[in-house]
Amino acid sequence: MPDHPPAVLTFPALPASKDHVGSGPPTYDAEPTALPAADPDELDDLVADTVLEGARYGAWTLRAASVRGDSARYRGEPRRDSLLTARFGTGEHALILVAMATGARATPGAHRAAAEVCRWIGKAVGRSHVRLAEDIRAARRGDLKSGLHRLTDRSLGRLRASAAEQGLEPDEYAATLRCLLLPADPECRTRVFFGVGAGGLFRLRGGVWRDIEPQVGEVVGEPVVGVGSLPSETPEGDRLTMDLGITTPPNPYDPDPGPPRAPFRFRASVARPGDTLLMCTGGLADPLRGEPRLSAYLTGRWSDPAPPGLAAFLADTQVRVKGYADDRTAAAVWEA
């Protein structure tokens, strides 16, 4: 019997990297122009133009980047976005947190507020990581929702307390906050998103982007699927996803909550092999929703089963669109 050559898997070539997409070139130059002003006694306050991070645990690979926007690069303003990636615990019991925040526009301490709220949520999650990891593996959706809401509310409450200590109004020292919790356990495919404020949560599956940002008042009532949970799919063949109601309870650090604040958003979903989950700040979410050519470009770049390297991911997140010049922070998770 003649020998048959081994099968060779082939994938379509990636599209060439681009500087911009859309109707025309952006207003600003592609590279940084001016540095932010520095105080010799406050050098710790300086923020790098770009932050890049990556990791691989179990079935997933993480790429994350935070880049100063074209407008801030031109005007010599600091990056208002902040990015924190942290691993709590060891081995299969570890829990990885990705947190990103955007400081309020046109406020002097915007970059400090964003960094501060990332640190607060990092401390809160780190101190509770054992219980959080257990709840994720056991699919305790109610405990996860209420616990993460409480940690988020307290972290934002501390930010408002910091504003008061500086003699500022809450809106003058404020930030959005968006987080992903990723268990290192290779048997657990549950990915948890939570946060407050504008931004985006998207999933690339089968070459199609879907906007899965939880909406205000959205209540589906489906259970989250965890390790050992059945059934794992709906009759339509899609994995079950939990979308819980979004509420805004009083803050324990603020006895007088005042006007309604931005709602708490939460989603826990089970990833499929081949999925790419993208969490980002408004600087990338807005052009993704507003310019179809950007989403088409990233589909071509990120549909390969192998995740891009750090430099390639950074280049992809920096593809510019005319009319969108804010900071961009993005974290993408490739599922093996």
VOPAGU-2260 file (C-alpha; in pm, 1 decimal, decimal comma):
REM VOPAGU-2260
SITE   aa  ch    i         X         Y         Z
SITE  MET   A    0       0,0       0,0       0,0
SITE  PRO   A    1     152,0     337,2     -99,8
SITE  ASP   A    2     233,5     584,0     176,1
SITE  HIS   A    3      17,4     894,1     190,1
SITE  PRO   A    4     181,9    1227,4     269,4
SITE  PRO   A    5      69,2    1382,1     598,2
SITE  ALA   A    6    -210,7    1634,2     581,4
SITE  VAL   A    7     -98,0    1995,5     579,2
SITE  LEU   A    8    -311,2    2258,8     746,0
SITE  THR   A    9    -314,9    2590,8     565,7
SITE  PHE   A   10    -459,6    2924,1     668,6
SITE  PRO   A   11    -526,9    3233,6     460,3
SITE  ALA   A   12    -250,3    3489,4     463,6
SITE  LEU   A   13    -295,0    3772,5     710,1
SITE  PRO   A   14    -369,7    4110,0     557,4
SITE  ALA   A   15     -75,0    4345,0     550,3
SITE  SER   A   16     -50,5    4573,3     851,2
SITE  LYS   A   17    -186,8    4922,9     802,6
SITE  ASP   A   18    -138,9    5266,3     952,2
SITE  HIS   A   19    -503,6    5366,6     915,4
SITE  VAL   A   20    -839,0    5266,9     766,0
SITE  GLY   A   21   -1141,8    5470,2     667,4
SITE  SER   A   22   -1220,6    5756,7     435,7
SITE  GLY   A   23    -887,0    5935,6     471,1
SITE  PRO   A   24    -575,3    5984,9     682,7
SITE  PRO   A   25    -624,3    6096,8    1044,5
SITE  THR   A   26    -560,9    6456,6    1141,8
SITE  TYR   A   27    -255,9    6391,4    1360,0
SITE  ASP   A   28      79,2    6227,2    1291,0
SITE  ALA   A   29     113,2    5856,9    1357,4
SITE  GLU   A   30     407,9    5898,0    1595,0
SITE  PRO   A   31     434,9    6094,0    1923,7
SITE  THR   A   32     517,7    6462,4    1891,8
SITE  ALA   A   33     530,0    6629,0    2235,8
SITE  LEU   A   34     604,4    6493,0    2582,1
SITE  PRO   A   35     386,7    6586,6    2881,0
SITE  ALA   A   36     524,3    6853,4    3113,5
SITE  ALA   A   37     725,8    6715,4    3405,3
SITE  ASP   A   38     757,9    6836,5    3763,8
SITE  PRO   A   39    1107,0    6757,9    3903,8
SITE  ASP   A   40     951,4    6687,3    4245,2
SITE  GLU   A   41     676,3    6461,5    4105,2
SITE  LEU   A   42     854,2    6238,7    3856,1
SITE  ASP   A   43     657,1    5936,8    3979,1
SITE  ASP   A   44     355,0    6106,4    3823,1
SITE  LEU   A   45     485,9    6059,2    3468,9
SITE  VAL   A   46     300,1    5808,8    3249,7
SITE  ALA   A   47     464,2    5611,5    2969,2
SITE  ASP   A   48     329,3    5663,2    2617,6
SITE  THR   A   49     270,2    5287,7    2572,0
SITE  VAL   A   50     230,9    4981,5    2795,1
SITE  LEU   A   51     241,4    4626,6    2658,7
SITE  GLU   A   52     168,2    4298,1    2835,7
SITE  GLY   A   53     107,7    3930,6    2757,4
SITE  ALA   A   54      65,8    3587,1    2918,1
SITE  ARG   A   55     -45,9    3230,7    2851,7
SITE  TYR   A   56    -222,8    3001,1    3098,1
SITE  GLY   A   57    -410,6    2679,3    3030,3
SITE  ALA   A   58    -626,4    2718,7    2721,4
SITE  TRP   A   59    -590,9    3093,1    2672,4
SITE  THR   A   60    -335,4    3352,1    2563,7
SITE  LEU   A   61    -355,6    3716,9    2666,3
SITE  ARG   A   62    -238,0    4023,8    2480,0
SITE  ALA   A   63    -288,0    4369,3    2632,5
SITE  ALA   A   64    -177,6    4720,9    2538,1
SITE  SER   A   65    -244,3    5080,1    2639,8
SITE  VAL   A   66    -142,9    5357,7    2400,0
SITE  ARG   A   67    -158,3    5735,0    2422,4
SITE  GLY   A   68    -402,2    5877,4    2168,2
SITE  ASP   A   69    -303,5    6084,8    1866,1
SITE  SER   A   70    -451,2    6400,0    2019,0
SITE  ALA   A   71    -262,7    6361,0    2348,7
SITE  ARG   A   72      58,6    6281,2    2163,1
SITE  TYR   A   73      25,9    6600,5    1961,6
SITE  ARG   A   74     -69,2    6823,7    2255,0
SITE  GLY   A   75     184,2    6683,3    2500,8
SITE  GLU   A   76     -79,9    6549,1    2738,5
SITE  PRO   A   77     -38,4    6233,9    2950,1
SITE  ARG   A   78    -218,4    5912,0    2867,5
SITE  ARG   A   79    -551,3    5913,7    3055,3
SITE  ASP   A   80    -590,4    5537,6    3020,9
SITE  SER   A   81    -437,6    5303,8    3276,4
SITE  LEU   A   82    -376,8    4928,1    3242,7
SITE  LEU   A   83    -314,1    4677,0    3522,2
SITE  THR   A   84    -247,8    4304,9    3474,8
SITE  ALA   A   85    -188,5    4091,1    3783,4
SITE  ARG   A   86    -172,4    3722,4    3878,6
SITE  PHE   A   87    -295,3    3621,5    4222,4
SITE  GLY   A   88    -217,5    3272,3    4348,5
SITE  THR   A   89     -16,0    2991,7    4191,5
SITE  GLY   A   90     -63,1    2693,6    3963,2
SITE  GLU   A   91    -409,7    2597,4    3848,9
SITE  HIS   A   92    -565,1    2793,2    4135,8
SITE  ALA   A   93    -425,8    3125,1    4012,7
SITE  LEU   A   94    -657,8    3403,2    3902,6
SITE  ILE   A   95    -549,6    3667,8    3651,6
SITE  LEU   A   96    -698,8    4016,3    3662,8
SITE  VAL   A   97    -689,0    4260,4    3371,4
SITE  ALA   A   98    -812,8    4605,0    3472,3
SITE  MET   A   99    -829,3    4919,3    3260,8
SITE  ALA   A  100    -955,9    5266,8    3339,9
SITE  THR   A  101    -998,0    5601,8    3165,0
SITE  GLY   A  102    -973,9    5926,9    3357,4
SITE  ALA   A  103   -1229,9    6201,9    3306,7
SITE  ARG   A  104   -1168,2    6419,4    3002,1
SITE  ALA   A  105   -1020,8    6770,6    3044,8
SITE  THR   A  106    -923,2    6723,1    3410,6
SITE  PRO   A  107    -561,7    6771,4    3529,0
SITE  GLY   A  108    -542,8    6453,7    3738,2
SITE  ALA   A  109    -719,2    6220,4    3494,3
SITE  HIS   A  110    -421,3    5986,7    3459,2
SITE  ARG   A  111    -379,1    5967,4    3837,5
SITE  ALA   A  112    -747,8    5883,4    3892,0
SITE  ALA   A  113    -731,7    5603,5    3633,8
SITE  ALA   A  114    -418,4    5453,7    3788,9
SITE  GLU   A  115    -561,5    5483,9    4139,2
SITE  VAL   A  116    -886,5    5302,1    4064,8
SITE  CYS   A  117    -691,2    5022,3    3893,5
SITE  ARG   A  118    -478,5    4983,8    4205,4
SITE  TRP   A  119    -784,4    4978,9    4432,4
SITE  ILE   A  120    -964,8    4711,0    4233,3
SITE  GLY   A  121    -639,8    4516,4    4209,2
SITE  LYS   A  122    -603,5    4514,8    4586,7
SITE  ALA   A  123    -966,2    4418,1    4635,0
SITE  VAL   A  124    -955,3    4130,7    4387,4
SITE  GLY   A  125    -617,9    4013,9    4513,7
SITE  ARG   A  126    -741,3    3988,3    4870,5
SITE  SER   A  127   -1049,3    3793,3    4756,9
SITE  HIS   A  128    -893,5    3588,2    4477,1
SITE  VAL   A  129    -930,0    3247,6    4645,1
SITE  ARG   A  130   -1304,9    3286,0    4690,5
SITE  LEU   A  131   -1348,2    3444,5    4347,7
SITE  ALA   A  132   -1164,5    3158,3    4176,1
SITE  GLU   A  133   -1379,8    2905,1    4362,2
SITE  ASP   A  134   -1699,5    3087,7    4262,8
SITE  ILE   A  135   -1591,9    3096,7    3897,8
SITE  ARG   A  136   -1513,3    2725,5    3888,0
SITE  ALA   A  137   -1837,6    2637,1    4068,8
SITE  ALA   A  138   -2047,0    2877,3    3854,3
SITE  ARG   A  139   -2191,7    3060,0    4156,2
SITE  ARG   A  140   -2329,5    3344,5    3945,1
SITE  GLY   A  141   -2515,5    3518,9    4225,8
SITE  ASP   A  142   -2211,9    3525,5    4452,0
SITE  LEU   A  143   -1990,5    3646,4    4169,9
SITE  LYS   A  144   -2225,4    3925,7    4068,1
SITE  SER   A  145   -2285,2    4058,2    4418,2
SITE  GLY   A  146   -1924,7    4017,5    4529,3
SITE  LEU   A  147   -1771,5    4191,2    4229,4
SITE  HIS   A  148   -2033,0    4465,9    4244,3
SITE  ARG   A  149   -1939,3    4528,9    4605,3
SITE  LEU   A  150   -1564,4    4535,5    4529,0
SITE  THR   A  151   -1619,2    4771,9    4235,5
SITE  ASP   A  152   -1842,1    5003,1    4434,6
SITE  ARG   A  153   -1591,9    5023,5    4717,5
SITE  SER   A  154   -1303,1    5093,8    4481,2
SITE  LEU   A  155   -1491,7    5377,7    4312,6
SITE  GLY   A  156   -1597,9    5501,2    4654,6
SITE  ARG   A  157   -1233,7    5527,0    4756,8
SITE  LEU   A  158   -1170,2    5728,1    4441,2
SITE  ARG   A  159   -1444,6    5973,3    4539,9
SITE  ALA   A  160   -1297,0    5992,4    4890,8
SITE  SER   A  161    -959,4    6073,5    4735,5
SITE  ALA   A  162   -1123,1    6352,9    4534,8
SITE  ALA   A  163   -1268,5    6498,7    4855,4
SITE  GLU   A  164    -927,2    6486,5    5024,7
SITE  GLN   A  165    -784,4    6689,3    4736,1
SITE  GLY   A  166   -1067,4    6941,9    4752,9
SITE  LEU   A  167   -1204,9    6832,9    4415,6
SITE  GLU   A  168   -1555,6    6759,9    4296,7
SITE  PRO   A  169   -1621,5    6389,3    4229,2
SITE  ASP   A  170   -1648,8    6452,8    3853,9
SITE  GLU   A  171   -1307,9    6621,6    3855,0
SITE  TYR   A  172   -1133,7    6307,3    3982,9
SITE  ALA   A  173   -1323,1    6017,6    3827,6
SITE  ALA   A  174   -1261,0    5723,6    3596,3
SITE  THR   A  175   -1432,0    5440,9    3415,6
SITE  LEU   A  176   -1332,0    5086,7    3514,5
SITE  ARG   A  177   -1342,9    4763,7    3312,1
SITE  CYS   A  178   -1206,4    4426,7    3425,7
SITE  LEU   A  179   -1159,6    4067,1    3315,1
SITE  LEU   A  180   -1109,4    3771,4    3549,0
SITE  LEU   A  181    -933,6    3476,6    3384,8
SITE  PRO   A  182    -880,6    3151,3    3579,1
SITE  ALA   A  183    -553,2    2969,8    3514,6
SITE  ASP   A  184    -730,1    2634,3    3556,4
SITE  PRO   A  185    -718,7    2472,2    3207,3
SITE  GLU   A  186   -1045,7    2288,7    3279,0
SITE  CYS   A  187   -1236,8    2612,6    3343,4
SITE  ARG   A  188   -1353,6    2803,0    3035,7
SITE  THR   A  189   -1554,1    3067,5    3221,2
SITE  ARG   A  190   -1443,6    3426,5    3157,2
SITE  VAL   A  191   -1583,2    3704,6    3376,8
SITE  PHE   A  192   -1622,1    4069,4    3277,3
SITE  PHE   A  193   -1732,4    4348,3    3512,4
SITE  GLY   A  194   -1701,0    4722,0    3534,0
SITE  VAL   A  195   -1852,4    5068,2    3525,3
SITE  GLY   A  196   -1847,7    5320,2    3242,6
SITE  ALA   A  197   -1804,1    5340,3    2867,4
SITE  GLY   A  198   -1601,9    5098,2    2660,1
SITE  GLY   A  199   -1654,4    4776,7    2473,2
SITE  LEU   A  200   -1671,3    4399,7    2508,7
SITE  PHE   A  201   -1657,7    4205,8    2181,8
SITE  ARG   A  202   -1623,2    3843,4    2076,0
SITE  LEU   A  203   -1473,8    3723,2    1747,9
SITE  ARG   A  204   -1611,9    3379,3    1660,9
SITE  GLY   A  205   -1609,0    3214,1    1319,8
SITE  GLY   A  206   -1483,2    3529,7    1152,2
SITE  VAL   A  207   -1769,3    3744,0    1286,5
SITE  TRP   A  208   -1751,9    4011,9    1554,6
SITE  ARG   A  209   -2034,6    4032,1    1806,1
SITE  ASP   A  210   -2081,9    4323,5    2044,3
SITE  ILE   A  211   -2152,5    4152,8    2379,5
SITE  GLU   A  212   -2134,8    4461,3    2601,8
SITE  PRO   A  213   -2400,6    4412,8    2874,4
SITE  GLN   A  214   -2680,0    4665,3    2829,7
SITE  VAL   A  215   -2863,9    4853,4    3101,7
SITE  GLY   A  216   -3172,0    4657,8    3207,7
SITE  GLU   A  217   -3068,1    4343,6    3016,9
SITE  VAL   A  218   -3179,1    4034,2    3208,6
SITE  VAL   A  219   -3155,8    3699,4    3029,7
SITE  GLY   A  220   -3166,7    3466,6    3327,1
SITE  GLU   A  221   -2959,5    3192,4    3164,8
SITE  PRO   A  222   -2719,9    3015,5    3403,5
SITE  VAL   A  223   -2349,1    3055,9    3355,5
SITE  VAL   A  224   -2182,2    2730,9    3257,5
SITE  GLY   A  225   -1890,9    2630,6    3476,1
SITE  VAL   A  226   -1685,8    2317,0    3522,7
SITE  GLY   A  227   -1921,2    2020,6    3541,0
SITE  SER   A  228   -2232,1    2225,0    3456,4
SITE  LEU   A  229   -2496,2    2083,9    3222,5
SITE  PRO   A  230   -2627,7    2148,8    2970,6
SITE  SER   A  231   -2332,3    2323,8    2811,5
SITE  GLU   A  232   -2517,4    2451,0    2504,2
SITE  THR   A  233   -2852,7    2593,7    2406,1
SITE  PRO   A  234   -3070,6    2417,9    2145,3
SITE  GLU   A  235   -2919,9    2657,0    1889,8
SITE  GLY   A  236   -2573,1    2520,6    1965,6
SITE  ASP   A  237   -2443,1    2830,5    2140,1
SITE  ARG   A  238   -2279,9    2817,1    2479,3
SITE  LEU   A  239   -2492,5    2954,8    2759,8
SITE  THR   A  240   -2406,2    3304,9    2872,3
SITE  MET   A  241   -2508,7    3485,8    3186,5
SITE  ASP   A  242   -2632,0    3844,2    3155,9
SITE  LEU   A  243   -2735,1    3976,6    3493,8
SITE  GLY   A  244   -2933,3    4288,3    3570,5
SITE  ILE   A  245   -2738,8    4611,3    3612,4
SITE  THR   A  246   -2804,2    4806,3    3928,9
SITE  THR   A  247   -2649,9    5091,8    4122,6
SITE  PRO   A  248   -2670,4    5033,3    4499,7
SITE  PRO   A  249   -2555,7    5288,3    4758,1
SITE  ASN   A  250   -2182,0    5307,5    4817,8
SITE  PRO   A  251   -2059,6    5217,8    5168,6
SITE  TYR   A  252   -1791,9    5488,2    5143,3
SITE  ASP   A  253   -2040,1    5756,6    5046,3
SITE  PRO   A  254   -2339,3    5804,3    5280,7
SITE  ASP   A  255   -2501,2    6047,0    5036,2
SITE  PRO   A  256   -2478,9    5887,3    4690,0
SITE  GLY   A  257   -2632,5    6189,5    4518,0
SITE  PRO   A  258   -2739,4    6164,8    4153,7
SITE  PRO   A  259   -2745,6    5820,7    3987,7
SITE  ARG   A  260   -2402,9    5708,1    3874,0
SITE  ALA   A  261   -2295,2    5487,7    3584,1
SITE  PRO   A  262   -2443,6    5137,0    3610,3
SITE  PHE   A  263   -2248,9    4827,0    3707,4
SITE  ARG   A  264   -2204,9    4589,1    3414,8
SITE  PHE   A  265   -2139,2    4216,3    3444,1
SITE  ARG   A  266   -2110,6    3920,2    3211,1
SITE  ALA   A  267   -1980,9    3568,5    3267,9
SITE  SER   A  268   -1954,0    3349,5    2960,3
SITE  VAL   A  269   -1803,3    3020,9    2853,3
SITE  ALA   A  270   -1546,2    3041,2    2577,6
SITE  ARG   A  271   -1526,7    2810,5    2278,8
SITE  PRO   A  272   -1198,2    2699,1    2125,3
SITE  GLY   A  273   -1110,6    2950,5    1854,9
SITE  ASP   A  274   -1285,2    3245,4    2022,5
SITE  THR   A  275   -1116,4    3580,7    2069,6
SITE  LEU   A  276   -1256,9    3797,8    2348,2
SITE  LEU   A  277   -1176,6    4169,2    2334,6
SITE  MET   A  278   -1224,0    4417,2    2618,8
SITE  CYS   A  279   -1132,4    4778,5    2548,0
SITE  THR   A  280   -1180,1    5138,3    2652,0
SITE  GLY   A  281   -1387,5    5381,2    2448,9
SITE  GLY   A  282   -1083,7    5487,0    2245,3
SITE  LEU   A  283   -1097,2    5156,1    2055,9
SITE  ALA   A  284   -1460,8    5057,1    2113,9
SITE  ASP   A  285   -1596,2    5371,2    1943,9
SITE  PRO   A  286   -1410,1    5328,6    1611,3
SITE  LEU   A  287   -1482,8    4953,8    1615,6
SITE  ARG   A  288   -1853,9    5033,5    1630,3
SITE  GLY   A  289   -1833,9    5330,9    1395,3
SITE  GLU   A  290   -1596,6    5219,9    1119,0
SITE  PRO   A  291   -1674,8    4879,8     957,8
SITE  ARG   A  292   -1336,8    4873,8     785,5
SITE  LEU   A  293   -1158,6    4862,1    1121,5
SITE  SER   A  294   -1357,9    4561,8    1243,9
SITE  ALA   A  295   -1301,1    4391,5     905,5
SITE  TYR   A  296    -928,5    4457,2     929,2
SITE  LEU   A  297    -901,2    4316,7    1281,6
SITE  THR   A  298   -1107,0    4014,9    1176,0
SITE  GLY   A  299    -845,1    3934,6     917,1
SITE  ARG   A  300    -559,0    3993,8    1158,5
SITE  TRP   A  301    -700,1    3803,3    1456,3
SITE  SER   A  302    -884,8    3508,7    1300,1
SITE  ASP   A  303    -570,1    3295,7    1280,4
SITE  PRO   A  304    -575,9    3027,0    1552,7
SITE  ALA   A  305    -232,7    3142,3    1671,0
SITE  PRO   A  306    -241,1    3469,7    1867,1
SITE  PRO   A  307     -20,5    3753,4    1743,1
SITE  GLY   A  308     304,1    3841,1    1911,8
SITE  LEU   A  309     323,4    4143,0    2139,0
SITE  ALA   A  310     460,6    4376,6    1870,7
SITE  ALA   A  311     200,5    4266,6    1614,3
SITE  PHE   A  312     -82,3    4309,3    1864,4
SITE  LEU   A  313      38,0    4658,0    1949,3
SITE  ALA   A  314      49,5    4750,8    1580,7
SITE  ASP   A  315    -303,7    4618,2    1528,8
SITE  THR   A  316    -449,2    4814,4    1819,2
SITE  GLN   A  317    -289,9    5133,9    1685,3
SITE  VAL   A  318    -453,6    5123,6    1339,4
SITE  ARG   A  319    -606,0    5468,9    1323,4
SITE  VAL   A  320    -938,6    5602,8    1200,1
SITE  LYS   A  321   -1004,3    5966,3    1111,2
SITE  GLY   A  322   -1210,3    6135,5    1381,2
SITE  TYR   A  323   -1101,2    5899,7    1661,7
SITE  ALA   A  324    -793,1    6027,3    1846,0
SITE  ASP   A  325    -840,0    5917,2    2211,0
SITE  ASP   A  326    -618,1    5683,9    2410,6
SITE  ARG   A  327    -666,2    5315,7    2332,9
SITE  THR   A  328    -643,3    5034,0    2581,9
SITE  ALA   A  329    -726,7    4678,5    2478,8
SITE  ALA   A  330    -699,8    4328,0    2620,9
SITE  ALA   A  331    -767,3    4030,5    2394,2
SITE  VAL   A  332    -789,3    3663,6    2494,3
SITE  TRP   A  333    -728,8    3389,3    2236,2
SITE  GLU   A  334    -879,7    3049,8    2321,6
SITE  ALA   A  335    -681,5    2743,2    2213,7
